[in-house]
Amino acid sequence: MSWNPLLEPQNGISRKIEDKKERSRLKGILRGLTLPEGMGIIVRTAGEGKKARYFIRDLHILLKRWEVINQRMDSTKKPADPTAAS
């Protein structure tokens, strides 16, 4: 991935990106992304100057990884609930 995105509960931009025009540009890119309910992205400093297509590509990769993780969690045998009555 070219800009080290993080999936988070809300969108944000690293405080280390100080240039106001760049922060505004990145916020515009974030607003244009379609994210599942309850998900957001944090743009880290590696995202500075990157084109929108990289954000779209990397988001797609992250969402596919998240889907695989969820599928594995759903298919894994759950431990017994120790508080459940026998």
C-alpha positions as CSV (number, residue, x, y, z in Angstrom):
1,M,0.0,0.0,0.0
2,S,1.3,3.4,-0.9
3,W,0.0,5.6,1.9
4,N,-0.4,3.4,5.0
5,P,-4.1,3.8,5.6
6,L,-5.7,2.7,8.9
7,L,-9.3,1.5,9.3
8,E,-10.8,3.4,12.2
9,P,-14.3,4.4,13.4
10,Q,-14.0,7.8,11.8
11,N,-12.1,9.7,9.1
12,G,-9.0,11.8,9.9
13,I,-5.7,13.1,8.7
14,S,-2.4,12.9,10.6
15,R,-1.6,16.0,12.5
16,K,1.9,15.8,11.1
17,I,0.4,16.9,7.7
18,E,0.4,20.6,8.5
19,D,-0.1,22.2,5.0
20,K,-3.7,23.5,5.0
21,K,-4.1,23.1,1.2
22,E,-3.0,19.5,1.4
23,R,-5.2,18.7,4.4
24,S,-8.1,20.2,2.5
25,R,-7.3,18.1,-0.6
26,L,-7.1,15.0,1.5
27,K,-10.3,15.7,3.2
28,G,-12.0,16.0,-0.2
29,I,-10.6,12.7,-1.2
30,L,-11.9,11.1,2.0
31,R,-15.3,12.5,1.5
32,G,-15.4,10.9,-1.9
33,L,-14.7,7.4,-0.6
34,T,-17.5,5.0,0.0
35,L,-17.0,3.3,3.3
36,P,-19.1,0.7,5.2
37,E,-21.2,2.0,8.1
38,G,-19.0,2.5,11.2
39,M,-15.7,2.6,9.3
40,G,-13.4,5.5,8.7
41,I,-9.8,6.0,7.5
42,I,-6.9,7.8,8.9
43,V,-4.5,9.2,6.3
44,R,-0.9,9.0,7.5
45,T,2.0,11.2,6.3
46,A,2.8,8.8,3.5
47,G,-0.5,9.9,1.9
48,E,0.7,13.4,1.3
49,G,0.7,14.2,-2.4
50,K,-0.8,10.9,-3.4
51,K,-3.5,10.8,-6.1
52,A,-7.0,9.8,-5.3
53,R,-6.7,6.5,-7.3
54,Y,-4.2,5.2,-4.7
55,F,-6.6,5.9,-1.9
56,I,-9.3,4.0,-3.8
57,R,-7.0,1.1,-4.6
58,D,-5.7,0.8,-1.1
59,L,-9.1,1.1,0.5
60,H,-10.3,-1.8,-1.7
61,I,-7.3,-3.9,-0.5
62,L,-8.1,-3.1,3.1
63,L,-11.8,-3.9,2.8
64,K,-11.0,-7.3,1.1
65,R,-8.6,-8.1,4.0
66,W,-11.3,-7.1,6.5
67,E,-13.8,-9.4,4.7
68,V,-11.3,-12.3,5.0
69,I,-10.8,-11.6,8.7
70,N,-14.6,-11.5,9.3
71,Q,-15.1,-14.8,7.3
72,R,-12.4,-16.5,9.4
73,M,-13.9,-15.2,12.6
74,D,-17.4,-16.5,11.6
75,S,-16.0,-19.9,10.6
76,T,-13.9,-20.4,13.7
77,K,-15.3,-22.5,16.5
78,K,-16.2,-20.2,19.4
79,P,-15.1,-21.1,22.9
80,A,-17.7,-22.2,25.3
81,D,-19.4,-19.4,27.3
82,P,-18.3,-20.0,31.0
83,T,-21.3,-18.0,32.2
84,A,-23.8,-20.1,30.4
85,A,-25.9,-22.5,32.5
86,S,-25.2,-26.2,31.9
